[in-house]
């Protein structure tokens, strides 16, 4: 089945006290809950589950490939991704090998999103300097890109020891590296990097007004075309989002408000209503969620991947699973149909291992 556009969820894996009960899950409970949520995503017909990477409390997903490998063994169709793989503080050699291994175990159902993260102290924990964040991202990805495409690598850079005649193992499945998204909320340099390589650009637009992300995505599209990968409209774009739904919008707002007000990230700040007006956060009925999400195309153009954050701020697992039922049964089927309407034929589908393999095998000799 060709997936013109992917819909899925991403988790940051926070361990947060439920403000309505005062109960805080254990780390074990939260890790197991993330797995349950991923399995539910496949059950309700979503395309993607993505996990963040964090190395500090109150977050638990410090080893994304371990979690995704476990989920791969328990799913058949779900695309497995990261919501951030820290390109600045992970060794590119280890990223190359970990994700190639995951590719083989998951029969190709793997991609990853590279980012610098939003936790400054992580840099010295892994022997790096936050002031070098952008140069680290640029150099480390240049090496990762090479490791996946050259069987024997000779390389020297600023931030790690040189490599001489090095081969990362295992090699990518079928000789096709995992598709890479470069994630950013603020940095034009990352949009430029994604465009240079012809990779995807994921604008995690959940915290700031749309005008900021329109500029970033427009820059990426223009530079993608500049580097000869296709037209601006053919660039590969992904977006974030946040949802909470009930049949009645007033019930949704009443139930979600205490979680919003106490949330570690945006609690004690703007009101729920102001935040909904300025960002993609949508709290209401399924139809309200559909209407708001469909407007993303008006701002950003046709795009390839839509991920929603749904299991955060202390929401209990039972509630998250109920939300996923609504998303899979009432929201995503309509979004699929509506986003497919009037979609120009030249806009590409979401890259998958199968489509990348097919494209490689149909390239003319010497391409």
C-alpha positions as CSV (number, residue, x, y, z in Angstrom):
1,X,0.0,0.0,0.0
2,X,1.4,3.4,-1.0
3,X,1.3,5.8,2.0
4,X,0.9,9.3,0.5
5,X,1.1,10.9,3.9
6,X,2.0,9.4,7.3
7,X,0.2,10.0,10.5
8,X,1.5,9.0,13.9
9,X,2.5,9.9,17.4
10,X,5.7,10.9,19.2
11,X,6.5,10.6,22.9
12,X,9.0,12.6,24.9
13,X,8.8,10.0,27.7
14,X,8.3,12.3,30.6
15,X,7.6,11.0,34.1
16,X,5.1,13.6,35.4
17,X,2.8,13.6,38.3
18,X,-0.9,13.4,37.4
19,X,-2.2,16.7,38.8
20,X,-5.7,15.3,39.3
21,X,-4.6,12.4,41.5
22,X,-1.1,13.3,42.8
23,X,0.2,10.0,41.5
24,X,3.6,9.7,39.8
25,X,4.3,6.6,37.7
26,X,7.5,4.7,38.2
27,X,10.1,4.7,35.5
28,X,9.2,1.1,34.8
29,X,5.6,1.9,34.5
30,X,6.3,4.8,32.1
31,X,8.6,2.7,29.9
32,X,6.0,0.0,29.7
33,X,3.3,2.6,29.0
34,X,5.3,3.9,26.0
35,X,5.4,0.4,24.6
36,X,1.7,-0.1,25.1
37,X,1.0,3.2,23.4
38,X,3.1,2.2,20.4
39,X,1.3,-1.1,20.1
40,X,-2.0,0.8,20.3
41,X,-0.9,3.1,17.5
42,X,-0.5,0.1,15.2
43,X,-3.8,-1.3,16.3
44,X,-5.8,1.8,15.5
45,X,-4.2,2.2,12.1
46,X,-1.5,4.9,12.6
47,X,1.6,4.8,10.5
48,X,4.4,5.9,12.9
49,X,5.6,5.7,16.5
50,X,8.5,8.0,17.4
51,X,10.4,8.2,20.7
52,X,12.5,11.0,22.0
53,X,16.0,10.7,23.4
54,X,16.7,12.2,26.8
55,X,19.4,11.6,29.4
56,X,18.0,13.5,32.3
57,X,15.1,13.2,34.7
58,X,12.1,13.4,34.5
59,X,12.5,11.6,31.1
60,X,13.1,7.9,30.6
61,X,13.9,7.1,26.9
62,X,17.7,7.3,27.0
63,X,18.1,4.4,24.6
64,X,15.7,4.7,21.7
65,X,17.0,1.8,19.6
66,X,16.5,-0.5,22.6
67,X,12.9,0.5,22.9
68,X,12.3,0.5,19.2
69,X,13.8,-2.9,18.7
70,X,11.5,-4.3,21.4
71,X,8.5,-2.6,19.7
72,X,9.6,-3.9,16.3
73,X,9.4,-7.5,17.6
74,X,5.8,-6.9,18.6
75,X,4.5,-5.1,15.6
76,X,4.2,-5.8,11.9
77,X,3.5,-2.6,10.0
78,X,4.3,0.4,12.3
79,X,7.1,2.7,11.1
80,X,9.6,3.2,14.0
81,X,11.4,6.5,14.4
82,X,12.9,8.8,16.8
83,X,11.5,12.2,17.8
84,X,15.1,13.2,18.4
85,X,18.4,11.4,18.0
86,X,21.1,13.6,19.5
87,X,23.5,14.1,16.6
88,X,25.6,16.5,18.7
89,X,26.4,14.2,21.7
90,X,26.1,10.7,20.2
91,X,29.1,9.3,18.3
92,X,28.1,9.1,14.6
93,X,29.8,5.6,14.5
94,X,27.4,4.4,17.2
95,X,24.4,5.9,15.5
96,X,25.4,4.3,12.2
97,X,25.7,0.9,13.7
98,X,22.7,1.0,16.1
99,X,20.2,2.1,13.4
100,X,21.5,-0.3,10.8
101,X,21.1,-3.1,13.3
102,X,17.5,-1.9,14.0
103,X,16.8,-1.7,10.3
104,X,17.6,-5.4,10.0
105,X,15.6,-6.4,13.0
106,X,12.6,-4.3,11.9
107,X,12.8,-5.4,8.2
108,X,13.3,-1.8,7.2
109,X,10.6,-0.1,9.2
110,X,13.0,2.5,10.6
111,X,13.9,6.1,10.1
112,X,15.3,8.7,12.5
113,X,15.1,12.4,13.3
114,X,18.3,14.1,14.1
115,X,18.4,17.1,16.5
116,X,20.5,19.0,19.0
117,X,18.0,18.5,21.9
118,X,16.8,21.1,24.3
119,X,18.8,20.2,27.4
120,X,22.0,22.2,27.7
121,X,23.7,20.1,30.4
122,X,23.7,17.0,28.2
123,X,26.7,18.3,26.3
124,X,29.3,18.1,29.1
125,X,27.8,14.8,30.2
126,X,29.0,13.4,26.9
127,X,32.2,15.4,26.6
128,X,31.0,18.1,24.3
129,X,30.6,21.9,24.4
130,X,27.1,23.4,23.8
131,X,28.7,26.4,22.2
132,X,29.7,24.1,19.3
133,X,26.2,22.8,18.9
134,X,25.8,23.7,15.2
135,X,29.3,22.7,14.1
136,X,28.9,19.4,15.9
137,X,25.6,18.8,14.1
138,X,27.1,19.6,10.7
139,X,30.3,17.6,11.2
140,X,28.7,14.6,12.9
141,X,26.0,14.2,10.2
142,X,28.6,14.5,7.4
143,X,30.4,11.5,9.0
144,X,27.1,9.5,9.6
145,X,26.1,10.1,6.0
146,X,29.4,8.8,4.7
147,X,29.4,5.8,7.1
148,X,26.1,4.5,5.7
149,X,27.2,5.0,2.0
150,X,30.8,4.0,1.9
151,X,32.0,0.5,2.9
152,X,35.5,1.7,3.9
153,X,35.7,5.2,5.4
154,X,38.8,7.4,5.8
155,X,37.8,10.5,7.7
156,X,39.2,13.3,9.9
157,X,37.4,16.1,11.6
158,X,37.4,18.5,14.6
159,X,35.4,16.6,17.2
160,X,36.5,13.0,17.2
161,X,39.5,10.8,16.5
162,X,40.2,10.1,12.8
163,X,39.0,7.0,11.1
164,X,41.3,5.0,8.8
165,X,39.9,2.2,6.7
166,X,36.8,1.8,9.0
167,X,33.7,-0.2,8.1
168,X,30.6,0.2,10.3
169,X,28.6,-3.0,10.8
170,X,26.1,-4.2,10.0
171,X,25.8,-2.4,6.7
172,X,22.4,-0.8,6.0
173,X,19.7,-3.2,5.0
174,X,19.7,-3.8,1.2
175,X,22.4,-1.1,1.0
176,X,19.7,1.6,1.7
177,X,20.4,3.8,4.7
178,X,17.5,4.8,7.0
179,X,15.7,7.9,5.9
180,X,16.8,10.9,7.9
181,X,14.7,13.8,9.1
182,X,16.5,16.9,10.5
183,X,14.4,18.3,13.3
184,X,14.5,21.9,14.4
185,X,12.4,24.5,16.2
186,X,14.6,27.5,15.6
187,X,17.8,27.0,13.5
188,X,18.0,27.9,9.8
189,X,21.4,26.1,9.7
190,X,19.5,22.8,10.3
191,X,17.0,23.6,7.5
192,X,20.0,24.3,5.3
193,X,21.6,21.0,6.2
194,X,18.5,19.0,5.5
195,X,18.2,20.7,2.1
196,X,21.8,20.2,1.2
197,X,21.5,16.4,1.6
198,X,18.0,16.1,0.2
199,X,16.8,14.8,3.5
200,X,13.5,15.5,5.3
201,X,12.9,18.5,7.5
202,X,10.8,18.1,10.6
203,X,9.5,21.4,12.0
204,X,8.4,20.6,15.5
205,X,6.0,23.5,15.6
206,X,4.3,22.7,18.9
207,X,5.5,25.7,20.9
208,X,5.8,28.7,18.7
209,X,3.4,30.6,16.3
210,X,3.1,29.4,12.8
211,X,4.8,32.4,11.2
212,X,8.1,31.3,12.6
213,X,7.8,27.9,11.1
214,X,6.6,29.1,7.8
215,X,9.9,31.0,7.4
216,X,11.9,27.9,8.4
217,X,10.0,25.6,6.1
218,X,10.1,28.0,3.2
219,X,13.9,28.3,3.6
220,X,14.2,24.6,3.5
221,X,12.1,24.2,0.4
222,X,13.9,26.9,-1.4
223,X,17.3,25.5,-0.6
224,X,16.2,21.9,-1.4
225,X,15.4,23.1,-4.9
226,X,18.7,25.1,-5.1
227,X,20.7,21.9,-4.4
228,X,18.9,20.2,-7.3
229,X,16.9,17.6,-5.4
230,X,13.6,18.6,-7.0
231,X,11.2,21.5,-6.8
232,X,10.4,23.3,-3.6
233,X,7.1,21.6,-3.6
234,X,8.8,18.2,-3.7
235,X,10.8,18.8,-0.5
236,X,10.0,16.3,2.4
237,X,8.4,18.1,5.3
238,X,7.1,16.8,8.6
239,X,5.1,18.6,11.3
240,X,4.3,18.2,15.0
241,X,1.0,18.7,16.8
242,X,-0.7,18.3,20.2
243,X,-4.2,16.9,20.8
244,X,-6.7,16.2,23.4
245,X,-10.2,15.1,22.3
246,X,-13.6,14.3,23.7
247,X,-17.0,14.1,22.0
248,X,-17.9,17.4,23.5
249,X,-15.4,20.2,23.2
250,X,-16.3,21.6,26.6
251,X,-15.6,18.3,28.2
252,X,-12.2,18.1,26.5
253,X,-11.2,21.5,27.7
254,X,-12.4,20.9,31.3
255,X,-10.6,17.6,31.5
256,X,-7.3,18.7,29.9
257,X,-7.0,22.1,31.7
258,X,-5.4,20.8,34.9
259,X,-2.8,18.9,32.9
260,X,-2.0,21.9,30.8
261,X,-1.8,24.3,33.8
262,X,0.6,22.1,35.7
263,X,2.7,20.8,32.8
264,X,6.4,21.1,33.3
265,X,7.0,22.7,29.9
266,X,4.2,25.2,29.5
267,X,2.4,25.2,32.8
268,X,2.1,28.4,34.7
269,X,2.5,30.3,31.5
270,X,0.0,31.4,28.8
271,X,-3.6,30.3,29.3
272,X,-4.9,27.2,27.6
273,X,-7.0,29.4,25.3
274,X,-4.0,31.6,24.4
275,X,-1.8,28.6,23.7
276,X,-4.4,27.0,21.4
277,X,-4.7,30.3,19.5
278,X,-1.0,30.7,19.0
279,X,0.3,27.1,18.5
280,X,-1.0,23.8,17.0
281,X,-2.3,22.6,20.4
282,X,-5.9,21.5,19.7
283,X,-8.3,20.6,22.5
284,X,-11.9,19.9,21.6
285,X,-14.1,17.7,19.5
286,X,-12.8,15.4,16.8
287,X,-14.1,17.8,14.1
288,X,-12.3,20.7,15.7
289,X,-9.1,18.7,15.6
290,X,-9.7,17.8,12.0
291,X,-10.4,21.4,11.0
292,X,-7.3,22.8,12.8
293,X,-4.9,20.1,11.4
294,X,-6.2,20.6,7.8
295,X,-5.2,24.3,8.1
296,X,-1.6,23.3,8.4
297,X,-1.5,22.7,4.6
298,X,-2.6,26.3,4.1
299,X,0.4,27.6,6.0
300,X,3.1,25.1,5.1
301,X,2.1,23.5,1.8
302,X,1.6,19.8,1.1
303,X,3.7,17.7,3.4
304,X,4.6,14.1,4.2
305,X,4.4,13.3,7.9
306,X,2.1,14.5,10.7
307,X,3.0,13.4,14.3
308,X,1.0,14.2,17.4
309,X,2.1,14.5,21.0
310,X,-0.5,12.8,23.2
311,X,1.1,11.1,26.2
312,X,2.6,13.9,28.3
313,X,1.9,16.2,31.2
314,X,0.9,13.3,33.5
315,X,-2.0,12.0,31.5
316,X,-2.8,8.5,32.7
317,X,-2.3,5.6,30.3
318,X,-6.0,4.8,30.2
319,X,-6.8,8.3,28.9
320,X,-4.0,8.2,26.3
321,X,-5.3,4.9,24.9
322,X,-8.8,6.4,24.7
323,X,-7.4,9.3,22.8
324,X,-5.7,7.0,20.4
325,X,-9.0,5.2,19.7
326,X,-10.6,8.5,18.8
327,X,-7.6,9.5,16.7
328,X,-7.6,6.3,14.8
329,X,-11.3,5.9,14.3
330,X,-12.6,9.4,13.8
331,X,-9.8,11.8,13.0
332,X,-7.0,10.2,10.9
333,X,-9.3,8.6,8.3
334,X,-10.8,12.0,7.6
335,X,-7.4,13.6,7.5
336,X,-6.1,11.0,5.0
337,X,-9.0,11.6,2.7
338,X,-8.9,15.4,2.9
339,X,-5.1,15.8,2.6
340,X,-5.3,13.5,-0.5
341,X,-7.7,15.9,-2.2
342,X,-6.1,18.3,-4.7
343,X,-2.7,17.0,-3.8
344,X,-0.5,17.8,-6.8
345,X,0.8,14.7,-8.5
346,X,4.4,15.8,-8.3
347,X,4.3,16.0,-4.5
348,X,6.2,12.8,-3.3
349,X,4.9,10.2,-1.0
350,X,6.5,9.8,2.4
351,X,9.9,8.0,2.0
352,X,10.0,4.4,3.3
353,X,12.6,1.7,2.9
354,X,10.5,0.1,0.1
355,X,10.2,3.4,-1.8
356,X,13.9,4.2,-1.4
357,X,15.0,0.7,-2.5
358,X,12.7,1.0,-5.5
359,X,14.1,4.4,-6.4
360,X,17.6,3.1,-6.2
361,X,17.0,0.0,-8.3
362,X,15.4,2.2,-11.0
363,X,18.2,4.7,-11.2
364,X,20.1,4.7,-14.5
365,X,23.6,3.3,-14.4
366,X,26.2,5.8,-13.2
367,X,23.6,8.0,-11.5
